[in-house]
Amino acid sequence: MPQTNPNPWFMILVYTWMLFLVIIPTKVLSYTSPNKPTPASPKKHETGAWYWPWS
């Protein structure tokens, strides 16, 4: 069975994890959102009593 030979598969595993741990996070973290978040207003929302038609 050629799958039991770890020689080529171990390096594929190592290169894949290096890709996931080094290259992809730097590309994701360098992304900047075009929409800047706006702060929420400090005004509180007024809540009233609920009307329950079945009670």
Distance bins in CASP14 RR format, pairs under 12 A and 6 or more apart:
PFRMAT RR
TARGET T0000
AUTHOR 0000-0000-0000
RMODE 2
METHOD distances of the structure
MODEL  1
2 8 0 0 0 0 1 0 0 0 0 0 0
2 9 0 0 0 0 1 0 0 0 0 0 0
3 9 1 0 0 1 0 0 0 0 0 0 0
3 10 0 0 0 0 0 1 0 0 0 0 0
3 12 0 0 0 0 0 1 0 0 0 0 0
4 10 0 0 0 0 0 1 0 0 0 0 0
5 11 0 0 0 0 0 1 0 0 0 0 0
6 12 0 0 0 0 0 1 0 0 0 0 0
6 13 0 0 0 0 1 0 0 0 0 0 0
6 14 0 0 0 0 0 1 0 0 0 0 0
7 13 0 0 0 0 0 1 0 0 0 0 0
7 14 0 0 0 0 0 1 0 0 0 0 0
8 14 0 0 0 0 0 1 0 0 0 0 0
8 15 0 0 0 0 0 1 0 0 0 0 0
9 15 0 0 0 0 0 1 0 0 0 0 0
9 16 0 0 0 0 0 1 0 0 0 0 0
10 16 0 0 0 0 0 1 0 0 0 0 0
10 17 0 0 0 0 0 1 0 0 0 0 0
11 17 0 0 0 0 0 1 0 0 0 0 0
11 18 0 0 0 0 0 1 0 0 0 0 0
12 18 0 0 0 0 0 1 0 0 0 0 0
12 19 0 0 0 0 0 1 0 0 0 0 0
13 19 0 0 0 0 0 1 0 0 0 0 0
13 20 0 0 0 0 0 1 0 0 0 0 0
14 20 0 0 0 0 0 1 0 0 0 0 0
14 21 0 0 0 0 0 1 0 0 0 0 0
14 22 0 0 0 0 0 1 0 0 0 0 0
15 21 0 0 0 0 0 1 0 0 0 0 0
15 22 0 0 0 0 0 1 0 0 0 0 0
15 23 0 0 0 0 0 1 0 0 0 0 0
16 22 0 0 0 0 0 1 0 0 0 0 0
16 23 0 0 0 0 0 1 0 0 0 0 0
16 24 0 0 0 0 0 1 0 0 0 0 0
17 23 0 0 0 0 0 1 0 0 0 0 0
17 24 0 0 0 0 0 1 0 0 0 0 0
18 24 0 0 0 0 0 1 0 0 0 0 0
18 25 0 0 0 0 0 1 0 0 0 0 0
19 25 0 0 0 0 0 1 0 0 0 0 0
19 26 0 0 0 0 0 1 0 0 0 0 0
19 27 0 0 0 0 0 1 0 0 0 0 0
20 26 0 0 0 0 0 1 0 0 0 0 0
20 27 0 0 0 0 0 1 0 0 0 0 0
20 28 0 0 0 0 0 1 0 0 0 0 0
21 28 0 0 0 0 0 1 0 0 0 0 0
22 28 0 0 0 0 0 1 0 0 0 0 0
22 29 0 0 0 0 0 1 0 0 0 0 0
23 29 0 0 0 0 0 1 0 0 0 0 0
23 30 0 0 0 0 0 1 0 0 0 0 0
24 30 0 0 0 0 0 1 0 0 0 0 0
24 31 0 0 0 0 0 1 0 0 0 0 0
25 31 0 0 0 0 0 1 0 0 0 0 0
END
